[in-house]
Amino acid sequence: MQPPHSNAAASQSHTQTTATTEFHDTDRETMEAKIREALETLSQIQVTVMNHESADEQVLQQRVDRLVRGYAEMHAVKDRMNVSVPEEVLAYIRDGRNPDEFTSQFMERVASENQFTNGKISALTNFKQEFEEKLKEFFPDESSKRLDSQKPPHTDDIQ
């Protein structure tokens, strides 16, 4: 039986873990929202610049100010986030490529390597079976003693 205070401690620990997770999820959601806002503001700035008129100067200034405030808010949130991005993904972004392309190529590469490894395992398994058959054929007494001694214990009990 556990002392009554241990359940409270476990509950408090669970609450702290949940709060930490929610805090990180909130930070991620905040960052995503700030990024969306920044993209929208950049789009608005682009439209304002493309349709440049002297009356738009104040509107442009307001949008640039909003963008800078958004970047400052992102900077404040980033220190609370624990996100690691592979260098390869950053290189894709620097090259102007879609990071989803990296993910797709990575998955294809992993699937290919997995298929190659499964092929090796299959080939080695077939080789082992053929090797054991030939040993039994040419050295029946020695091979049966050797192969029986290599079996894992209790193989007869499992089924």
N, C-alpha and C positions, 0 to 999 in steps of 0.2 A: 504494500500500500504506500502511496506517495504522500508526503506531507502536503497539507492544503496550500501552502505558499508556493510549491513547485508548479501547480497548475496555473496560478496567477502569473508566475514568472514566464511559463511557456506561452501563456496567452499574450502577455506583454511583448515577448520576443516576436511572436507571430504578427502582432499589431505593428511593431516597429518595422519588420520586414515588409509588410504590406504597405505601410506608409512610405517607406523608402522606394518601393517599386512604383507606387502611384506618383511619388514626387518625380522620379525619373521619367515616367510616362508623360506627366504634365509638362516637364521640360522639353521632351521630344515634340510633343504636340505644339507647344509654344513656338519652338524653333521652326517647325514646319509651317505654322501659320505666318510667322515673320518672313520666312523665305517666300511664301506665296504673295504676301503683301509687297515685298521688295520687287518681285517679278512684275506684279501689276503696276507698281509705281514706275518701274523702268519702262514698261510698255507705254504708260501715259506720258512719260518724259519724251519718248521717241516720237509719239504723235505730236506733242507740242512743238518739238524742234522741227519736225517735218513741215508743219503748218505755221512756221514762224511768222509772227506779227509782233509789232512793238507792244501791243496790249497784252500779249501772252507772257511778257517778261515776269510779271508778278506771279502768274500761275506756275511758270517754270520754276521760279525760286521756291515757291511753296512745295512743289513736288520734290525738288532736290532736298529741301530741308526735311521733308517726311522720309525720304530715302535714307538720309544720314541718321535720323533718329531711329529708324528701323535697324540699321546696321549697328548702332550703339546698343540697342536692346538685344540683338543677336549676340553681340560680343559679351554682354553681361550673362546671358544664359549659357553660353558655350563652356564656361568654366565649371558648371554644375553637371555637364553631360560627360558620359564615359562612352565615347564612340570611337572605334578605330576603323579606318578606311585603308584597304590595301593600296600600296604604292602603284600597282598596276592600274587600279581604277582611277587614281588621280592622274596618271599618265594619259589614260583614255580621255579624261575630261580636258586636260591641257591640250591634247591634240584635236579637240573639238569633236570627239566621238561620243556616242551614247554609252553610258556605263552599263546599260542593259545588254549591250553587245558583248561586253566583257563577261557578264554573267552567263550569257548563252554559250559563248565559246568555252568558258571554264567548265560548264556542265557537259558539253560535248567531249572535252578532253578527258574529264573524269570518267565518263561512260566508256570511252575508248580504252583507257588504261584498265578499267575494271574488266572489260571484255578480254583484253590481252592477258591479264592476270588469271582470269578464269580459264582461259585456254591453256596456260602453263600448268595450272593445277590439274586440269583434265588430262593433259599429255603425261604428266608425271604419274598420275594415278594409273593410267593405261600401261605405262612402262613398268610400273611396279608389279601390276598383275601379270603381265607377260613374263617378266623376269622371274617371278615366283613360280609360274607354270613351267618355265624352262629348267629352273633349279630342281623342281620336283621330278621332271622328266629325266634329267641326266644324273642327278644325285639324290635319289629318293630318300635314302636313310638320313644322310646329313642334312638335307633341306628340311625334312619334317621336324627334326630335333631343333634346328635353328629357328624355323618359323614359329614353332610352338613356344619357344623361349621368348620370342619378341612380342607375343600377344599381350595386351593389357590384362591385368588380373580381373577376374570375375566376368569375363565376356560371356561365359555360358549362362550366368544367372540373369543377364539382362535380355529381355524380350517381351 
